[in-house]
Amino acid sequence: MNRFKLNITRKKPGLVPPLVMVGVLVVLLPVFILMTLERVKKQDEFIRERFLITGTSLIRTFEAGTRIGMGSMQWGTKRIQSMLEETAGQPDVAYIMITDAMGKIIVHSDAAMVDKIYNRWANLGSLPREPHQIFSRSLNTSDGPVLEVFKRFVPFHSMFRGRKRGPGHGPDSGYVHGKMSPGLPGSERSARPAFGAFGLTDHYIFAGISMAGVEAAQAQGYKNIVIKGLLFFVFCCSGIIVLFAFQAYRGAQSSLEQVKAFSDNVVQNMPSGLITLDTDFNVTSANRSAEKILGEIPEKASPQMAAIAAKLSGSGGVASGEIALNQKGKSDLRLDMTVSAIPTDEDQVQGFVLLFRDLTQIRDLKKQVETNRRLAAIGKLAAGVAHEIRNPLSSIKGFATYFSRRYENEPEDVEIAKIMVQEVERMDRSITQLLEFAKPMAVQIKQTRIEPLIRHSLKLVSHDLGKRKIQVKTDIHTKRESIYTDPERICQVLLNLYMNALNAMDSNGILEVGVTDVADNLEIRVADNGCGIPAKDLEKIFDPYFTTRAKGTGLGLSIAHRIVENLNGDIRVESRPSKGTVFYITLPDNETIK
């Protein structure tokens, strides 16, 4: 039988508390914002860097072309102006110009701007002094945003690198206002034309890279960054919430398993029996106490159990009552049972819970108390009556003996007198037993060897056993060799049980005597295969004067019961008609009261 499983239905709490979700948002939202701003900043820097590279490449390319043209082709200002205009025609180039150190435009991709002062010259700040230094700045013009890249313009830097300047000469130029520089050799003076536009002062080249075309791409990039950030934010939030939900689920599962384990443990170890039935009255589960009370759990409920459960099939609720179960080979089992219906969510009955406790032992205790009460009452009566009866009996016995001697010549009278004496003696024996039953019983506890005690008790009835051809079987199976008890009283109890067994058996019967350990006690079993005791008489066999034999006094088992009770033991009987009877004597070790 499977262990009982308790189903618990309760309202499920939210997997993720709202405070946890708020906490996740509070933690992740700043992270999302910072990451998005960082990506936007990096994108702006990337675009700026890309355009800066474009402007720098444009300036260096133009500067290299100017060197070649001025050095070998004897370009003049007009040729450089034309070259600027052609270069400005390239995509994303807003303008290109060259100014002097005072901001005057010498050449410009827009010819109308030549000889004018650059209107943003005052906002330049510090100017690059070294030829390799490149500066940049962002401007908002009428044509849109522009990234302006500028550097010092050095068209003859590579040709006269390392030349010593004369007084008042420009750093890299060999011509000043169209005249040959006096610092150059004669051959070089004859080879270079004069470019009046580029004197000895510093000149600067500016390249404006239009960023109007990238605004849409930049906006799309921002949008993509925000979308990716949102997706990342949602993914992170979802992941954390899922983790919290999973942890909460595991916690709920663990808590539920603990509750189930605790409930199962409680149900399994409760002192009352508990079984569950389905609507067809099949047993679906049972706890240990139910198995202990009922023995083997049946697959289907007994008719008595099913009858109580059937009352609840339609209406549900609770029903209780006392039932008696017939057990094979055993006495009836009486149970105090409570049955409760198991409802569904639709108020339908889906099964039954049966809670019961064994009343057999309680009933036996009640019987024992009642027997002790009757014995005590009879004892009080016997104590008052026995003495009053014994004195007249002594007189009757004396007169009967006198008349048997006086009329010894009358055989009939002598026989009557002997019968009177025998009956008086029988009555005296009964009174003696009654007095012994009524008066307080003294016991003498001493160490008694078990096997010799059993052998001695059987030896006392060996003659009667042999005469009736009764077979004796002994089974002494105990770890102890001796016990503290009253051997005389135990022998008296055993003799009484042996005689009852002899009277219940025919010839060639079997008397079995067994000894075994039961917990801390010693159990003596006396069994026969005689006629047995009817079930209606089992409750009365220890009552005084109850007997089924014509010549029995009915005090033997009462005295045996009282002896065992005075030795702090217990005596019980099991019997089936025509199958035999078994008496069980349970004796404690009375070493503490010896």
BELJO-V533042 format. One line per field, one symbol per residue. phi: phi as a letter, one per 30 degrees, with the letter a starting at -180 (. if undefined). burial: + if it has 24 or more other C-alpha atoms within 12 Angstrom, else -. A space follows every 10 residues. Layout:
# BELJO-V533042
phi = ???
burial = ???
This chain:
# BELJO-V533042
phi = .dddccdccb dddedbdedd dddddddddd dddddddddd dddddddddd dddddddddd ddddddeddd dcchdcdddd dddddddddd eicdababbd dcjdddbadc edcdicdddc ddcdidcdcc dddbcbacbc cdcjdbcccb adcbdcdddc didddddidd dbccbbhicd dddcdddddd dcdccddcdd ddbbcbbccd cddcdddddd dedddddddd ddddddeddd dddddddddd dddddddddd ddddddddcd dcdbbcbddc iddcaacddd ddddiddddb ddeddddddd dcdccijbbb lcbccdcdib ddccbcbbcb dcdcdcicdc lbcccbbdcd dddddddddd dddddddddd ddddcedddd dddddddddd ddddddcddc eddddddddd dddddddddd ddddddddde ccbbdadbdd dedddddddd cddddddchc dcbcbcbbdc cbbdacdddd dddddddddd dddccddidb ccbbbbcbhc ccccccbbcd dibeddcddc dcddicaccd cdcicddddd ddddddcicb bbbbabeicj bbcccccddd ddcd
burial = --++++---- -----+---- +--+---+-- -+---+---+ --++--++-- ++++++-+++ -++-+++--+ +---+++--+ +-+++-++-- -+++++++++ +-++++++++ +--+---+-- ---+--++-- +--+++++-- -----+++++ +++++++--- --------++ ++++++---+ +-++------ -++++-++++ ++++++++++ ++-+------ ++--++--+- --+---+--- +--++----- ---------- ---+--++-- -++++++++- ++++++++++ +-++--+--- ++-+++-+++ -++--+++++ --+-+----- --++++++++ ++------++ +++++++++- ---+---+-- ++--+--++- -++--+---+ --+--++--+ +-++------ ------++-+ +--+--++-+ +-+++++++- ----+--+-+ +-+++-++-- +---+----+ ++---+---- -+++++++++ ++++++++++ +++++---++ +++++++--- ++++++++++ +++----+++ +++++----- --++++++++ ++++++++++ ++++++---+ ++++++++++ ----
